[in-house]
Amino acid sequence: VVNASGPLVGRSRALERGYLRDAAKLCDPAHIRPVPVLREALPHVLQAKRPWAWEAEMLRAIRQDLTVQHSDSDFVEEVCEISALQALANSDWPTFAACAPSVRKRPRASELAWLLLLGCRPLARSRGLQQLAAADSDTASFVRAALADVAAGRFTRALRRKPPNEAAAQAFATAVEPLAIARILAAATKAFPQIRAETLRSLGVLEIPAGFADIQASTATAATLDGRELHAKALQLLEAARRPAASARDDHSAEFLR
């Protein structure tokens, strides 16, 4: 934000502040924190050990203050990298997808760019693969293999792949695993009127989703599920799993206050 007297420089000393949704306040230095305060606010937020809804709101507000002041790009990238990794750790794909593209020069920039492809739409994924074609790392190899499995319908094989690190495991569990499990469940419940839980586990569904185990075939053992009744639930799971990156980010404004 630039006004008649030059670039905006914040004057607020608050370590905690929610994301501003009032355009007038974004132009008022009294509501914006300068970079030195934001450098104190970042560790304060990370060390608070509050619920993710609160932490996400605080990190988003820090990014907002940096943006309106056109602050140092290195610090902006540091905050975006931290925000992206924290979002992954809390299964918040929309926030991860919003922050990861802003990380370009940090040591983990390439890793985040590869992980972002796991939840991209097909066209964006294709462009990303072309841009990152020369990159080579354990994360790159894992993402390429997982995407190839999903594209070919090898969902059981995808579920059996071992992520190379914690961030890859978190991204896979958020963007790929729900889709693969939903695909397997939809196909299995459509093909078989009755299906054993053990069979689903052999296909890679190690934990039966909530609500599935309650629908058992009336003439079979407790370990046998009624595929006909479960198929509708499987289709609901599939619809939800197709939208990890398309969902709007949650609005935490009502939750960040103590």
Buried (B, 14 or more C-beta within 10 A) or exposed (E): BEEEEEEBEBEBEEBBBBBBEEEEEBBBBEBBBBBEBBBEBBEEBBEEEBEBBBBBBBBBBBBBBBEBBEBEEEBBBBBBBBBBBBBBBBBBBBBBBBBBBBBEEBEBBBBBBBBBBBBBEEEBBEEBBEEBEEBEEEBBEBBBBBBEBBEEEBBBBBBEBEBBBEBBBBBBEBBBBBBBBBBBBBBBBBEBEBBBBEBBEEBBBEEBBEEBBEBBBEEEEEEBBBBBBBBEBBBEBBEEBEEBBEEEBBEBBEBBEE
